[in-house]
């Protein structure tokens, strides 16, 4: 995916106009058009500002720009492409994510890993507002279970509560702005 395609696709997903982007980024509308046509490219700061302005995560787009062989996934992709993408992801994922993935598949949590993945997949395909509400419930249930000593896996991998709270807050902000996505900063 080229940078121009990434910018255009992300803006389309956000529902924002080129005029809106030009005003927010303090550039001419023609500049925005040129970026989206690939005539010119934004600076790194402008590209980051682009994604912040539309409140869309740049990660999937950046991965596709840097790793041109990974052009996203779809239900029609063959399994060899999916395995290659998964291996590449595993090489890049932080330690915390590796531990959580392994816990999902091999942890003593009492749930079927396939069922948990299907629940997560279904959850991610619901509107952002609904995901934020569920995030609040999950966090509250976790906190209550810990206070009551009912955490069923207290000696295993635990969620990053700070990150979970930040995700919920960013999700709320995005929903209030009628955005479909949010970005977590490092």
ABEGO torsion letter per residue (X at the ends): XBAAAAAAAAAAAAGBBAAAAAAAAGBBAAAAAAAAAGABBBBAAAAAAAAAAAGBBAAAAAAAAABAABAEBBAABBAAAAAAAAAAAAAABBAAAAAAAAAAAABBAGBBAAAAAAAAAAAAABBAAAAAAAAAAAAAAAAAAAAAGABAAAABBBBBAAAAAAAAAAAAAAAAAGBABBBBBX
